[in-house]
Amino acid sequence: MEVKMNSGFEVSVVIPVYNAASFVTQAVESALAQPEVREVILVEDCSPDDSLAVCRQLAGLYPQVKLFQHPGGVNRGAGPSRNLGITNSTCPYIAFLDADDFYLPGRFAAARSVFERQSDCDGVYDAVGMYYEDEVSRERWHDHSIAGEGITTLPPGIDPVDLFTVLIKGGQGHVHLNGLIICRKVLERSGLMDESIADTLHEDTDWVIRLAAVGNLYPGSVTESSSMRRVHQQNRVSTPRSSESINRDRVRLRVATYQWLRRNGTPEQRRLAFRRLMLEWTQDAPGKKNLGRLSALLRLPFRLPSTFVEGHYWHELAQAGWSIIRNDWLKLNE
């Protein structure tokens, strides 16, 4: 294939690779087909299939492809692999692509336009579509995925100042990494992905929230997809899991985000992050509704001692206690 180069807007594409021997060639070539892409950073994460051999072949075939592994060739997960790719990239702009996914033609056209118009732009997010490999994969995704179906995007016109609030509250969509491109300079404020939650599948969510908290992320093409997420039978996010496991990982995500914002965010950002944490912590409280919620609230400070300094915690604790008195004890004694 012909690789097009463009020196005015240079992009590094970071691709973590695990068990993707059948797909990674399409991912790499879809990235190299973009005129803005100067390099593709492959991080092979100790795959049990032939991914390493395919990656070596791609690196030998295309001079723009650079291949890395973790020290010792060990498996670290997608988040640490993306971090390794970021630290070894060289371009002023960094984009991401999963090894089993692919870019569409003109992937960076809308983003490039935004960067040219907005001098304070730290990043641009586009919509990401879904490509179903087969009907079995579609059904598996529908039954077990924690990521939702259809196009992954956010409503048009969200001001960068408001994006953090939209993301932390949830309910309006989210940013998929396939559709994100950032300026390297924003990493000085956001840091890399939190590797302590790499096993939750949520480290990318935490990182995008942090980027929105400290940077200006603008919408690009949010109604038309610029890349595609491939749905196949080996997708990790559609692997059947218990509700307890899913909820536990969501709590770990919210704790990590809250703790980072306590150190690096504004008081309002910290407050909103704590409210979202409280929601995740109590929404599936066991036992009777009111008593279960109170019990969950009483356990939280043992998990997170900083709970004691959050006014919202004391408000929720008082509300839960009053609910028990009003709805349980008083009614029982009428």
C-alpha positions in Angstrom: 0.0 0.0 0.0 1.1 3.6 -0.5 1.8 5.5 2.7 1.0 9.2 2.5 3.0 11.7 4.6 2.1 15.2 5.7 4.5 17.4 7.6 2.0 20.1 8.8 0.0 18.0 11.2 2.0 15.0 12.4 0.3 12.2 14.4 1.6 9.2 16.3 -1.0 6.4 16.5 -0.6 4.1 19.5 -1.9 0.6 19.1 -1.8 -1.9 22.0 -1.8 -5.4 20.7 -3.1 -8.5 22.4 -4.4 -11.6 20.7 -5.1 -9.7 17.5 -3.0 -11.5 14.9 -6.1 -11.7 12.6 -6.8 -8.0 12.8 -3.7 -5.9 13.5 -2.7 -5.6 9.9 -5.9 -3.9 8.9 -5.6 -1.6 12.0 -2.0 -0.6 11.0 -2.7 -0.1 7.4 -5.9 2.0 8.1 -3.7 4.3 10.2 -0.9 4.5 7.7 -3.5 5.5 5.0 -4.2 8.7 6.9 -2.0 11.5 5.5 -1.5 13.0 8.9 0.1 9.9 10.4 3.9 9.9 10.7 4.3 6.8 12.9 2.4 3.9 14.3 3.5 2.6 17.7 2.7 -1.1 18.2 3.0 -2.4 21.8 2.7 -6.2 21.7 1.5 -7.4 25.1 2.7 -11.0 25.3 -0.1 -12.4 23.2 -0.7 -16.2 23.1 -1.4 -16.1 19.4 0.9 -15.0 16.5 0.5 -11.3 17.2 4.2 -10.8 17.8 5.2 -12.4 14.5 2.6 -10.3 12.6 3.8 -7.1 14.3 7.4 -7.9 13.5 6.4 -8.4 9.9 4.6 -5.0 9.8 7.5 -3.3 11.4 9.8 -4.8 8.7 7.4 -3.8 5.9 6.7 -0.2 6.9 9.4 2.1 8.2 6.7 4.2 10.0 5.8 1.2 12.2 7.7 0.9 15.5 7.4 -2.2 17.7 7.8 -2.3 21.5 7.2 -4.9 24.3 7.2 -4.5 28.0 10.5 -5.3 29.7 10.8 -9.1 29.9 8.1 -9.5 27.3 5.4 -9.8 30.1 1.7 -9.1 29.8 0.7 -5.8 31.4 -2.7 -4.9 29.9 -4.1 -2.3 27.6 -3.5 0.7 29.8 0.2 0.1 30.6 0.7 -0.8 26.9 -0.8 2.5 25.8 1.4 4.3 28.3 4.5 2.6 26.9 3.3 3.6 23.4 2.8 7.2 24.5 6.2 7.5 26.1 7.9 6.1 22.9 5.9 8.3 20.5 7.5 11.4 19.0 4.9 13.4 17.2 3.2 16.5 18.7 -0.2 14.9 18.3 -1.1 11.4 19.7 -4.1 9.2 18.6 -5.2 5.8 19.6 -6.5 2.6 17.9 -7.3 -0.8 19.3 -5.6 -3.6 17.4 -8.8 -5.2 16.3 -10.4 -2.0 15.1 -9.7 0.3 12.2 -9.8 3.9 11.0 -12.1 5.1 8.2 -10.8 7.4 5.4 -10.4 11.0 6.6 -10.1 9.9 10.2 -8.3 13.2 11.2 -10.0 15.7 8.9 -12.5 17.1 11.4 -9.9 17.0 14.3 -7.3 18.9 12.2 -9.8 21.6 11.4 -10.7 22.0 15.1 -7.0 22.3 16.1 -6.5 24.9 13.4 -9.5 27.0 14.5 -9.1 26.7 18.3 -5.7 27.9 19.6 -6.5 26.5 23.1 -7.4 23.0 21.9 -5.8 20.2 23.8 -7.7 17.4 22.2 -10.6 16.5 19.8 -13.0 13.6 20.0 -14.9 12.0 17.2 -17.7 9.4 17.1 -16.8 5.7 16.8 -19.0 3.2 15.0 -19.4 -0.5 15.4 -18.6 -3.3 13.0 -20.0 -6.7 13.8 -17.8 -9.6 12.7 -20.7 -12.0 12.6 -24.2 -12.6 14.2 -22.8 -14.7 17.1 -20.6 -11.8 18.0 -23.5 -9.4 17.8 -25.6 -11.5 20.2 -22.7 -12.0 22.6 -22.1 -8.2 22.7 -25.8 -7.5 23.2 -26.1 -10.0 26.1 -22.9 -9.3 28.0 -21.1 -6.1 27.0 -20.6 -3.4 29.6 -20.0 -0.8 26.8 -23.3 -0.3 25.1 -24.3 -0.7 21.5 -24.3 1.5 18.4 -22.3 4.6 17.8 -20.1 5.8 20.7 -20.3 9.6 20.9 -21.5 12.6 22.8 -24.1 15.3 21.9 -23.0 18.0 19.5 -21.8 21.3 20.8 -20.5 20.5 24.3 -18.3 23.4 25.4 -14.9 22.1 26.6 -15.6 23.9 29.9 -18.6 21.7 30.5 -17.2 18.4 29.2 -15.9 17.3 32.6 -19.3 17.7 34.2 -21.0 15.8 31.4 -18.6 12.9 31.6 -18.6 12.6 35.4 -22.3 12.7 35.7 -22.8 10.2 32.9 -25.9 9.4 30.9 -25.0 11.3 27.7 -22.4 9.0 26.1 -18.7 8.9 26.4 -15.4 9.3 24.5 -13.9 6.2 22.9 -10.1 6.2 22.6 -10.4 5.3 18.9 -12.0 8.7 18.3 -9.6 10.7 20.5 -6.5 12.7 19.5 -4.6 14.9 21.9 -1.7 17.4 22.0 1.3 16.0 23.7 1.6 19.0 25.9 -1.7 18.2 27.8 0.1 15.1 29.3 2.0 17.5 31.5 -1.3 18.2 33.3 -3.2 14.9 32.9 -0.4 12.4 33.3 -0.5 8.9 31.8 -3.2 6.3 32.4 -3.6 4.9 35.9 -2.0 1.5 35.8 -3.4 0.5 39.2 -6.8 0.0 37.6 -5.6 -1.6 34.4 -7.5 -4.8 35.1 -10.8 -3.1 35.4 -11.2 -2.2 31.7 -11.9 1.4 32.9 -8.5 3.0 32.9 -9.4 4.8 29.6 -12.6 6.2 31.1 -10.6 7.6 34.1 -8.0 9.1 31.8 -10.5 10.8 29.5 -12.2 12.3 32.6 -8.8 13.6 33.8 -8.1 15.1 30.3 -11.4 16.9 30.4 -10.7 18.2 33.9 -7.4 19.8 33.0 -7.6 20.4 29.3 -9.8 21.7 26.6 -11.3 18.8 24.6 -13.4 19.9 21.6 -16.0 17.9 19.6 -15.0 17.0 16.1 -17.1 14.6 14.0 -19.6 13.5 16.6 -22.5 12.6 14.3 -20.4 10.6 11.7 -18.0 7.9 12.7 -14.3 8.4 11.9 -13.3 4.9 13.0 -14.9 1.5 13.7 -14.9 -0.7 16.7 -14.9 -4.4 15.7 -17.2 -6.7 17.6 -16.0 -10.3 17.6 -16.1 -13.3 19.8 -12.9 -12.5 21.7 -13.8 -9.0 22.9 -12.9 -8.6 26.5 -15.7 -6.2 27.3 -18.3 -8.7 26.2 -16.8 -11.6 28.2 -19.6 -12.8 30.6 -19.0 -11.5 34.1 -21.0 -11.4 37.4 -22.7 -8.2 38.4 -20.6 -8.2 41.5 -17.4 -8.1 39.5 -18.7 -5.4 37.2 -19.9 -3.2 40.1 -16.6 -3.7 42.0 -14.6 -2.5 39.0 -16.8 0.5 38.5 -16.3 1.5 42.2 -12.5 1.1 41.7 -12.8 3.4 38.7 -14.7 6.1 40.7 -12.3 5.8 43.6 -9.3 6.3 41.4 -10.8 9.3 39.6 -11.9 10.9 42.9 -8.4 10.4 44.5 -6.7 11.9 41.4 -9.0 15.0 41.4 -8.4 15.5 45.2 -4.8 16.1 44.3 -5.1 17.8 40.9 -8.6 19.0 40.3 -10.7 22.0 41.5 -12.9 21.7 44.6 -16.0 21.5 42.3 -14.5 18.7 40.3 -13.7 16.8 43.4 -17.2 17.3 44.7 -18.7 16.0 41.5 -16.4 13.0 41.4 -17.3 12.1 45.0 -21.0 12.3 44.3 -20.5 9.9 41.4 -18.5 7.6 43.6 -21.2 7.6 46.2 -23.8 6.7 43.5 -21.7 3.7 42.4 -21.0 2.6 45.9 -24.6 2.6 47.1 -26.7 1.7 44.0 -26.5 -2.0 44.5 -26.4 -2.1 48.4 -27.5 -5.5 49.6 -30.4 -6.1 52.0 -33.5 -4.0 52.5 -33.3 -0.8 50.5 -32.9 1.8 53.3 -31.0 -0.4 55.7 -28.7 -1.7 52.9 -27.9 1.9 51.8 -27.1 3.0 55.4 -24.9 -0.1 55.9 -23.0 0.7 52.6 -22.5 4.3 53.7 -21.1 3.2 57.0 -18.6 0.9 55.3 -17.3 3.6 52.9 -14.9 5.4 55.3 -13.1 2.1 55.9 -12.4 1.8 52.2 -11.8 5.6 51.7 -10.8 7.5 54.9 -11.1 10.9 53.0 -14.9 10.3 53.0 -15.0 11.9 56.4 -14.1 15.4 55.0 -16.7 15.3 52.3 -19.9 17.2 53.2 -22.0 15.2 50.7 -21.2 12.0 52.7 -22.7 13.4 55.9 -25.7 14.6 54.0 -26.3 11.1 52.5 -25.7 9.4 55.8 -28.3 11.6 57.5 -30.8 11.1 54.6 -30.4 7.3 54.8 -30.9 7.4 58.6 -34.0 9.5 58.4 -35.4 7.3 55.7 -35.1 4.3 58.0 -36.9 6.2 60.8 -39.6 7.6 58.5 -40.3 4.6 56.3 -39.4 1.7 58.5 -39.5 2.4 62.2 -42.4 4.9 62.2 -44.6 2.8 59.9 -43.9 -0.3 62.0 -45.1 1.5 65.1 -48.3 3.1 63.6 
